Amino acid sequence: MVTSTDLLLPTLAELMVEQGLMLATAESCTGGLIAGACTELSGSSAWFERGFVCYSNDAKIELLGVDPAHIVAYGAVSQVVARAMAVGAVARSRAQVSVAVTGVAGPTGGSPEKPVGTVWFGWQVHGMLHSEQRLFDGDRSAIRASTVQHAVQKLVTLLQDRR
C-alpha cells in the first residue's frame, strides 16, 4: 500500500540533493519510523546522514545533549525538548537539516495537559529552528503514521521555501 509519506519522499530526496544537504532524524515516539521511511527510498545515502532513536529521557540527554533541567521543567513532550532534539541532531552529526519528534503515541501515557496523540515537532533547516505541536487521532499505529507524514511534509515545505 502506497502512503502519502511514500509520495512525499521522492520530493524530499530531490530537494535535499538539489540543495546539497544531509538529514538527521531525532525520534522518540516514532522509534525510528521517520528514518526507516527515508531509507526505504533507493539512493537515500546521498541525503540521509543518520537517525537518533531517543526513546528514553536519558537517551535524549546523552545522545542529543538535551538539558535535563528542561525535561524536568517542561516534560519530554514539549516544545523546548523538541527544539533541543532538532538542534542536537545537527550538532552531533554531519547533517545540516534535522527533524525531531517527541510525543504520546498511547494508548497509555496521556494526561489532561498532554493527551494521547500530542506530538511536538522540531525542524532545523538552513540554520533556522521551527517547531509546532499537533494532536493526532487514532490508535498508536495511526498516531505514529500521522507523525511521520507530518514530519516529512513540513520538512518538504521548509525546503521548498528556500528554493
C-alpha distance (Angstrom), angle and dihedral (degrees) to the residues before:
residue distance angle dihedral
M1 . . .
V2 3.81 . .
T3 3.81 114.3 .
S4 3.79 130.6 -159.9
T5 3.81 87.3 -107.5
D6 3.81 89.4 57.3
L7 3.79 89.0 53.9
L8 3.83 92.1 50.7
L9 3.80 97.1 49.5
P10 3.83 98.0 76.3
T11 3.81 88.3 52.4
L12 3.80 90.8 49.1
A13 3.80 90.5 49.1
E14 3.81 92.1 49.2
L15 3.81 92.6 49.7
M16 3.79 93.8 46.8
V17 3.82 93.6 49.0
E18 3.82 93.0 41.9
Q19 3.82 90.4 53.2
G20 3.81 94.2 41.1
L21 3.79 93.4 -120.8
M22 3.79 136.5 144.9
L23 3.82 125.2 -147.9
A24 3.79 131.6 -139.6
T25 3.80 123.1 -173.1
A26 3.80 126.7 -150.9
E27 3.79 109.5 -164.5
S28 3.76 135.1 179.8
C29 3.82 113.4 154.7
T30 3.81 93.3 28.1
G31 3.81 93.8 52.9
G32 3.80 94.5 -147.3
L33 3.80 99.3 -39.8
I34 3.81 92.8 127.2
A35 3.80 91.5 52.4
G36 3.79 89.1 44.8
A37 3.80 92.2 51.9
C38 3.81 91.4 48.9
T39 3.78 94.0 49.2
E40 3.81 92.5 48.0
L41 3.79 84.9 76.4
S42 3.78 113.7 86.6
G43 3.79 111.8 -118.7
S44 3.79 94.1 26.3
S45 3.81 90.5 134.4
A46 3.82 86.1 78.1
W47 3.83 90.5 67.5
F48 3.81 110.6 9.1
E49 3.81 112.3 84.0
R50 3.82 106.2 173.2
G51 3.77 147.4 -40.9
F52 3.78 129.9 -129.6
V53 3.80 116.8 -154.6
C54 3.79 103.3 -161.8
Y55 3.77 104.9 170.9
S56 3.79 96.7 153.6
N57 3.78 126.8 59.3
D58 3.81 88.9 -120.9
A59 3.81 89.9 56.8
K60 3.80 91.4 50.8
I61 3.81 89.2 52.1
E62 3.81 98.0 41.7
L63 3.80 101.5 38.5
L64 3.81 102.2 31.5
G65 3.79 103.5 25.5
V66 3.80 95.9 -119.1
D67 3.80 109.1 171.7
P68 3.84 108.3 -111.1
A69 3.81 89.0 -143.6
H70 3.82 89.2 62.1
I71 3.78 91.5 54.2
V72 3.82 90.4 49.7
A73 3.80 93.7 45.9
Y74 3.81 100.9 40.3
G75 3.81 106.3 14.8
A76 3.77 128.8 -116.4
V77 3.80 89.8 -82.9
S78 3.79 99.1 63.7
Q79 3.78 143.0 106.8
V80 3.80 91.7 -109.8
V81 3.81 92.7 54.9
A82 3.82 94.8 43.1
R83 3.79 90.5 52.1
A84 3.81 92.0 46.4
M85 3.80 89.8 50.4
A86 3.82 91.0 52.3
V87 3.80 91.7 49.2
G88 3.80 91.8 45.4
A89 3.81 92.8 51.1
V90 3.81 90.9 57.8
A91 3.80 94.3 40.3
R92 3.80 93.1 50.7
S93 3.79 98.4 44.2
R94 3.78 141.1 44.3
A95 3.81 90.9 -104.7
Q96 3.79 126.9 112.7
V97 3.81 94.8 -161.9
S98 3.79 130.3 51.9
V99 3.75 142.4 177.9
A100 3.80 122.3 -161.3
V101 3.80 131.1 -172.3
T102 3.79 132.6 -172.7
G103 3.77 123.5 168.9
V104 3.78 153.6 122.6
A105 3.81 109.5 -83.0
G106 3.82 94.3 173.3
P107 2.85 155.9 155.8
T108 3.83 81.9 176.0
G109 3.78 131.0 21.4
G110 3.78 100.0 60.8
S111 3.79 125.9 128.0
P112 3.81 134.6 -173.0
E113 3.83 88.9 -96.5
K114 3.81 94.5 43.5
P115 3.80 109.8 23.7
V116 3.78 123.7 -170.9
G117 3.80 107.3 -73.3
T118 3.82 95.2 39.4
V119 3.81 110.2 134.2
W120 3.79 130.1 174.1
F121 3.80 117.9 -155.5
G122 3.79 130.7 -161.8
W123 3.81 127.3 -171.7
Q124 3.78 129.1 -177.8
V125 3.80 110.9 -163.2
H126 3.81 126.3 163.3
G127 3.80 89.4 -9.5
M128 3.80 92.5 -56.8
L129 3.79 121.6 118.6
H130 3.80 119.6 -141.7
S131 3.79 130.2 179.1
E132 3.76 141.3 172.9
Q133 3.77 142.4 166.6
R134 3.77 126.3 -126.9
L135 3.80 133.5 -174.7
F136 3.81 111.9 -148.1
D137 3.80 127.4 -166.0
G138 3.76 128.4 -138.3
D139 3.75 139.2 48.7
R140 3.81 125.8 -41.6
S141 3.80 93.1 -82.8
A142 3.81 93.4 49.3
I143 3.81 92.9 47.4
R144 3.79 91.8 50.6
A145 3.82 92.4 46.5
S146 3.82 91.0 49.3
T147 3.79 89.6 49.2
V148 3.80 92.2 53.4
Q149 3.80 91.8 46.7
H150 3.80 93.8 49.5
A151 3.81 93.2 45.0
V152 3.80 91.7 54.1
Q153 3.83 95.0 40.6
K154 3.80 93.3 53.1
L155 3.81 91.0 45.3
V156 3.81 89.7 54.4
T157 3.82 90.3 48.3
L158 3.82 92.8 49.9
L159 3.81 91.5 49.0
Q160 3.81 92.8 46.4
D161 3.81 89.7 52.7
R162 3.82 87.9 62.5
R163 3.81 97.0 51.4
